[in-house]
């Protein structure tokens, strides 16, 4: 099978972690007889520095022509620390989501037994955790009308949703619940916000079309608490843009590291795959970033192509790496492996060159010598 993939390395550690995913995808292609070709594109601070725009038109065109998009991370301190900046890296990602109509962000969350010691949660809270967050991406307060008074003392951000926007993501979330454990939780703030009341009405109405899915509702403040008290209660968690952004990052502590979680952003024409972490500029260029969130995002990309066997193999490779343990500095600050080494090891595993009983003592830094 031939597939064209647009690759947006982005900023900070984005290029480093994305490079490991490309290694793994190349190993998949070689083993299963596929042909993946890549078009590399600019977005974010890297794009601003080179073109003056956080999202050049060439990047949009390449993404529209691609079968899928693999993205790294976005952001730079020189913009984070300058509230007055008119052009910002994050604008590129928001514009791309809008241009491609990537209206649903899907973030699976599970607990790795080998990483439980890294989570602030107790073992009893981590038992049986396996849920997915469906976050709306192109509406809400991030895209609402923004105002700032002339004297800079008053600002506002409008939050707007339409019935159609709620319906299209809700249908996807209900369909996912049917394929999982049959439970959907809507997170809103319907006791205060009119937009949340719209969400709740629409979901209640759509629930009649999915009688095999149990539906419940949580206010966002309670949901944030329940994610810590009893995360295993969730199956499919559906919510709007801002709430989903915050809750899915909160849920990253369950996996033990923000660097472990993948995501997919899907629309009608194409899909984008990225780890949920930021650009982590302090680690950029040091070869110490965790590439597993990016590699697991590549597994979701393979699922998108219908390559379920290949995606399962990539996830097995990640499990093998975590259990070995061949892990990055965020997971083991003493006995860690470089980003590029982990990428080599995962590619070796996918290629069938890595033995299950590999001796970590024989793995050279920056190499994947397994004998």
N, C-alpha and C positions, 0 to 999 in steps of 0.2 A: 504494500500500500504506500502511495506517495502522499506526503503532506507538507504543506508550506507553513512554517511557524515564524511569526514575527517575534523577535527577541528585543526587549527593552531592558537593558541592564540597569539603567537609572543611576542613582547616587550612592555614596558611602559604600557599604558592603554589598550593595546590589550586584555589581559586576562579578564579585568573587563568588557569591552563592549561586548566581545564575549560571556561571561557567560550570559548576559541578552538575547542575541539572542537565546541561547540554551534554556533558560527558555520559551521563546515565542514559539519556535519550539516544545518543549515538550507539551505546552498547545494546540497547533494546532493538534499535533498527538493524544492527548487525546480526543479532541472534535470531530475530523473527522475520528477517527478509523485507523490512520496510525501508523506505527512503524518506528521510526528513531533510528538508532544506531550510535554511535560516536566513532571515533578513534582519539585520541589526539596525535598531532605531534609537533616536534620542528622545528623552523626555526628562523634565525636572530641572535641577540646577545645572546638570551637564548640558542640557539643551539651551538654557538661558545663557550660559557662558559662551556657547558656540554660535548661537543664532539670535539671541535676544528674546526668544519665545520659549515658554515652558513646554509647548507642544507644537512642534513644526508641522506644517501641512503634510510633509512627506511621511511623517510617522502615522498620521491618520490614514493616509492612502495605503501604506504598507499593511496596517492592521486590517483595513477593510478587504484587502486582497488575500489575507492569510486565512488558513483554516483554524488557527488558534493563536493566542498571544501568550508568551512567557515573559513575566515582568519581575524585576528584582525588588527595588525599594526606591523611595523618593524622599528628598529633604536635605537641607544643609544648614549648619549653624549660622552662617552669615545672613540667612533669611529668617531663621527662627528668632534670632536676637534683634531683629529690626522690624518692629510692628508697623513702621511707616512704609515698608517696601510695597511698591505698586504691583510688581511682578514677582510671583512666588512659585517655587517648585510644585507645591500641592495643587496649584491651579491646573497644571498639566494633566494630572490624574483625574480631577473632577471633570475637566473638559473632555477627556478621552471617554470616560464613562458616559457622558451625555452624547457625544458624537456617535458612539457605537451602540447606544441604548442598552448598556449593561445594567439592567435594572435590579438584578438579584445577586447578592453576595452570599456564598455558601461557605460556611466555616465549620468543618467537623472537629469535634473535641473528644479525645479519649485519654485515658490514663495508662501510662507505660509502667509496668510493674518494676522495671529496673530503675526508674526515675522517681519513684514515689518519695524517696528521701529528700528530693529537691523541692517538693511541694510543701507549702505551709499548712496544707490540710492533713488531717490524720488519716491513717490507712482506712478506717471505717467509712470515711466520707468518699474515698476514692474507689471503693469496690463497685464494680459494675457501671462505671461512668462511660457512657457512649452516647453523645447527642450531637446534633448539628444545628447551627444557627443560620436562619434565613433572614438576611438583613436587606431592606430596601435601599437602593443605591442612588437613584437619580431624582428623588424628591426630598421634601422636608426642609429643615432649617439650613442645611448646607447650600441649598440652591434658591432659597427665598430672597425676597427683596431686602437689601441691606442699606441702612441709612446711618449717617454720622452728622451731627449738628455742626454748624459752621465753627463754633468755638471748641469743638472736640469733647464736650462734656456729656453728650447724650448719644447713644447708639441703639440700633435695633436690628434684629434679624427675623425676617418673616418665615413662618413654617406653613407650607401649603401642601395638601395632598388632594388628589382626585380619587373618585371611586375606581376608575379604570386602573390607576396606579396600584391601588391596594389589591384589586382583584387578580391582576396578573401574577404578582408574587405569591398571593395566598393560594392560588391554584397549584403552583409549583410546590409549595410547602405541604399542602394536603397530599399531593401525589407522592412526595417523599415519605410522609408519615405512613402511607399505605404500604410502601416497600420496606419499612422499618418495623417499629413496634406498635404502630397505630395510635400514636398520641401526638397532639399538637398543642402547644402553649403559646397564646398571644400575649406579648408583653406590651403594655401601653401605660398611659396616665389618664385614663378616661374619666377619673374623678375631677380633673382639672382642665385638660386640654380638649378643645373641640376637634382637632385633628385625630386625637386618640379615640374620641367617641365615634368618628367616622370609621376608623379601622375596626372598632369592635362591632359596629352594626354590620359592616360588610362581611366580616369573618363569621358572625353568627348566621347570616343568611346563607353564605356559601357552605356552611357546615351541613346543611340539609342535603347537599349533593354528595356528601362523603359520610354516610351513616356508619361506616366501619372505622371511622377515626374519632377517638375521644378528644374533645376540645375543652381546654380550661383557659382561664384568664388571670394574669397577674399584673398588678401595678409594677412599674419599673423599679421602684425602691425595694419592694418586697422581692422581686426577681433577683436583684443584686444580692440580697441577703441569702436567698435560697440557693444561689449558685455556690455559696460557701458552705451552708449548712447541710444541703442534701442535693448535690449536683446529679446524682444517679436518677432522680425523679424525672429528668427531662429526656425527651426523645427528639422532637423537632420544635425548636424555639423560633417563633416568627415575630419580627418587630420592625420598627421604622429605622430610618437612617442613623440618627444620632444615638438612640438607645442601643442599636445593634453594634455600633462602633465601640461603645464603652463596654458593653457586656461581654462581647467576644474577646476583648483584650483582658478583661477580668478573668475570663475562663481559661486564659493561657496558663495561669498558675497551676491548674489541674495537671497539665502535661509536664510540669516541672521546669519549663523554659519557654519563653516567648518564641524562641527560635525553632520550636518543634511544630508549630501549627501552620497548615496550608490553607489556601482558600481558592475558590473559583468565583468569577464574576461573569454571569451569563446574560445574554440578551436574545433577540430574535435571529440575529445574523451570525454572531461569533461569540467567543468566550475568552476571557483573560484569566490567567492563573498566576498566583503570587503568594509568597509567605506573608503572614499577617504582621511580621515585625517591621520596624522602621529602618532607616538607613544607617543607624548606629555609627555615626561618623568617627567616634573615638577608636573604633576597631578597623576602620577602612585601611586597606593596604597592608595589614599585619598578618593576614592569612589565619585568623583565629575565629572568624565568625562561624556560627552554626549553619550548615547548608541543608539540614534535614527538612526544615519547613519548605524550602524551595524545591527539594527533590520530591517531597510528598505532594507539592503542587503540580509537579510534572506528572506524577501518578494520576492525579485528577484530570490532567490534560489527556492522558492516554485513555482514561475512561470516556472522556468526551468524544474521542475518536472511535469508540466502540472496542478498544483494545483492552478488554477486561483481564485477560490472562497476563498481558504485559504489565498492566497496572498492579496486579496482585503480586507479581514478581518483584517489582520495585518496592512495594510496601514490605515484603518479606526481607528484602535486602536492608531496609531501614531498621526493621526489628533486629536483624542479625547484628547490625552495626551497634545498636544501643546495648544489646545484651553482651557483646564481646568483651569489654565495651570499647569501641572505636568512636569516641565522642569528642566534642569540641570543648573549648575552655569554659564556656558558660555552664557546662554540665560537670566537668571535672577540672578545676583550676590547676591541678598538679600534674596528673597523668593524662594530658589531653593530646589530641592529634590535630594537625593543621587542617584547615578547610580543604585545601587541595588534596591532602592525603585521604581524607574521608571520601571525597569525590572519586578518587582513583579506586579505593576499596569497594565502593558501591558499584562502580562500573565493572570491576573484576567479578563481583558476585553475580551481577546480572549476566555477564558473559560466560559464567560457569567456571571461572578460573579460581574462585576463592573457595577453599575448603571450609566445611562447617566447623572443623576443629582447629582453625587457624590459631597459631600461637602469637599473641600480641607482641611478645618479645622479639619476634622476627620481622615485625613490620617497621621498616625504616621511616624516619621522619621525611615527609615530602615524597615518599616512594610508596609503592604497594607491593613490596617484596614479600611473598607469602610462604616461601619455602624455608 
